[in-house]
Amino acid sequence: MTYDYDGNGGLLWKIVNGETTLYVQGIIHVGHENFYPLANAIEEAYDSANVILPEINVVEPEVNAEEINKLALFSEGMTLDKVLSPKSLKKLSSILEAQELSLENFNKYQPWYIESILGAFIREKSDLRPEYGVDLYFLKRALEDGKEIIELETVEDQYNVFSSYNLDTQVKMLEHTIETFEQQADWINQLGYSWVHSNSSSSKEELINIVTNDLNRADDEYHKEMNDIRNINMVNKLDEILQSDSGKTYFVIVGSGHTVIDPSFPSILIEKGYNVKSIY
């Protein structure tokens, strides 16, 4: 199926406290060159901002490969072939072989890490690319424009979340990705289309469905860790910024799921007593 990626983007909220303005933009971490420029309201929100707040600064991520590798490896005696079903192992082996890789080389790695590798393969098969990601689009401009960038999380924070799921949750997530591997590239295409057209109610509903289905593919632990706890922690930082009332304007860019699945950025800010205005 061919998708039209020429749209306006969407999902923008505005919060004002005293002399301080905070915009929250629900984005996706991949994109298409036809996405840009985005809707005038979004571009103007970015232009007005003094400070940009991404989940992590994907332009200049501080990655400790050695630490990540430690997190990714099984403890002694455990291997992938002991936890995955024979059916999943067979299909995983064929997926890796198509990339000229061997399952044997990945047998000591935990399911969450294998899933991240498959995710990279899936993105390559889709129409969308990380280099056109909406967060990267704004962060590159922020560097050129000399705007301050403050991360809401760190790379280590995110990897600690991924690696902290219990083994049953990890296996469910990986086996779901293996089972649906052929469909996932088109799901990414649908995500991109729904996001860039999310100013229409039908596309916004489809976007919410896609990110909700992703959160619900394992169990409550995945949903709670991936969305709820992270949202509360990140919004607490935004609350501190709003309460400090610096008089600056802030532009927050986080994955769309964090803005539409409760407890979401808007819903938590409303609970904290702020007037949260949906402007796009």
N, C-alpha and C positions, 0 to 999 in steps of 0.2 A: 504493500500500500504506500502511496506517495502522500506525504504530509506537507501542508503549507505552513512554513515556520515564520512567515512575515506577519507579525502581530505586535501588540502593544505591551505584552507582559501584564502583570497585575499583582494584587495582594500587597497593599501599602496602607499602613496605619500611622496616625499622628497622635502624639501625646505632648501636652504642654504643661509644664509646672513652673510657675513664676516666670522667669526670663529664659528658661531652658526649653528647647524643643527636641523631641526625640521622634524620629521616623523609624518604623519597623517594616522592612521589606522582606517578604517571603520569596525566596529565590530557588533555583536549582543549580547544582554544582557542575552540570554539563550544559552545553548550549549549541546553537547553530548561528552561523554568521548572519543569517537573515533576521535574527532576533532584534538587531540593533539598528538605529537607536530605539530605546524603549519609549513608553508613553511619556508625554510631556510632564505629567505630574511626578513621575518617578525620576526623570532626568533633573527636574527642578529641585526635587528633594535632595538628590545627591549634590547638585551645584551649591545649594544653600548650606551644606554641612561643613563644619569645621573638623569633625572627627568621624572616622569610619570604623564601625565595630563589626568585624566578621566573626564567625565561629573560630576559625584559625586564619592566619595570613598565608594563603596558598601561594602567594608570589615569593615569599621568603620564609618557608616553613623550616623550623628548627627540628630536624629529624635525626635521632640517634639510632642508626640502623642496627647497631649491636644490641641495644636495649630492646628494640622491637623484635629482633630475631630471638632473643631470650624469651620474650612473652609468647612468641609464636610456636616454639618447640614444645612437644609433649614432655612430661616428666619421664624419667627412666622406666623402660619396660612397656610403655604404652605407645601404640602406633595407630595410624589411620585405618589400616585394614582390620583392626580389632574392634572398631566402633561403627564403621559403615556397613550397610547391608551389601551382600554380594552383588546385587543388581546395581546399586549406586556406585560401587567400586568399579565395576565393569564399564559403566558409562563414563565415569570420571576418567578412567584410563584412556578411553577413546577420545575424549575431549582434549586431554593433555597431549596425546599422540598427534592430534591434528595440528597442534602448536609445536610439534617436534620436541616434545617434552616427555619425560618418563615418570610414571606414578611412583616408581621406586625412589626417585629423588625427593619426593614430597611426603613420604610415608611417616616421617617423624614430626610432621607439622600438624597443629591442631586444626579442627574444622573451620573455625572462624577465619584463619589465615588463608586456607585453601579457597574459601568463599570469596575473599578479597581478590585473589588471583583470577578466579573465574569472572568476577565483576569487571576486571580490566579487559578480558577477552570479549565479554558481552558488549561493553561500550565501543570497542573497536568495530563490532558488527553493526552498530546502530548508526543513525544519521548524525548523532550528537557527539560532541567532543569536549573533553575537559578544558582545552585551550579556549573554547568559546563559552565556558561557564560564566554564569552571571556574577558570581563573587569575584572571579578573576577579572572580568570586565571592569568592575568598579575599583578593585584594588590596584590594577595597573594605572588607572586614571588618577587614583588618589596619590600614588607615588609621583606621577608627573606633575600633579597640581600642588604637591607639597602639603597634603592634608595629613593630619595625625591618624595613625592606625593603632587601635587597641584590640587585641584578641579577647574574645569571651571565653575561649578554651585554649588548650595547647594540643599539639599532636599527641603528646604522651597521655593527656586526659582522654582523648578519643580512643587511642589504642588500649588503654586500661579498661575502658568500657567494653570494647569488643572482646577482649581476652578474659573478662571477668564472668561471662555467662557460664552457667554450669554445662557440663559436657552434653547432657541430653538436649538442651536448648541449641547448642552449637550444631549438633548432629541434625536436628530437625531443620535448621536454617540451611545447612549445606545440602542436605538431601532434597529439599524443596528446590534449591537453585539448580542442582544437577538434573532433577526430573523435568524442570521447566526451561532448561537451558536454551532450547531452540526458540521459545516464545519471548525470552526476556529482552532481546534487542528491540523488538517491536513495542514492548511495554515502555522502554525508554523513549522511543519515538512518540508514543502516545502521551507520555509524561511531558515531553517538550512541547508538543502541540497544545496540550491542555493548559500548560503554564502560560505560554505566550498568548493564548487566547482567553485567559482566565477572567478577563473583564466581562465575558458573557457567562450567564448563570449556568448553562449546560456544561461548558468547558470547566468552570470552577468546580462543579459537582464531580466531574470526571477526575479532575486533579485530586480532590479530596478522597475519592474512591481508590485511586492508585496508591497514594501514600498510606492510606488506612490499611489496604490489603498488604502492603509491604510490612507494616508494623505487626500485623496479625498472622504472619506466616509461621511463627513459632509458638510462643506461649506468653503468658502475662509477664514473665520475667523480662523478656526481650522488650516488650512494649514499655514497661516501667523504666528500665535502665536507659533505653535508647531515646525515649521521648520525655517521660514525666520528670525524672530526677534531673536530667540535663537542663530541661526548660526552667525548672525552679531555680537551679544554681545560676543559670545565665541571667534570668530576670532579676534575681537578687542584686546582681551587679548593675543592671539598668536602674533599679530602684535607688541604689546608692548615688548613681550619677544624677538622677532626677532630684533627689533630696539635697544634693550638694549645690544645685542651682547655680552652675557656673556662668550661665548666660550664653552658653554655646549651643550650637545645633549639632545633633548626633544622627548618623545614618547607620542603622543596624541592618546587616544582611545575613539572614539565616535560612536554612532549608525550609521549604514551604510547609513541610509536615509540622515543624515547630510552631507555625502560626495558625494552623487550622485544626489540629487534633488536641483536644483538651486533656490535661491542663496545658494550654497554649500560651505563647507570649501575650497575646491580647487578653485572654481570660484571666491570667495571673495578675496582670497589671490592673485589670478592672477590680479584682478581689482586693488589691492593695489600695483601692480608692481613687485610681486615676480615671480621668475621662479619656477613653480610647476611641478615637474617631477613625472610621474606615473611610479613606479618601480615594481608594482605587481598588 
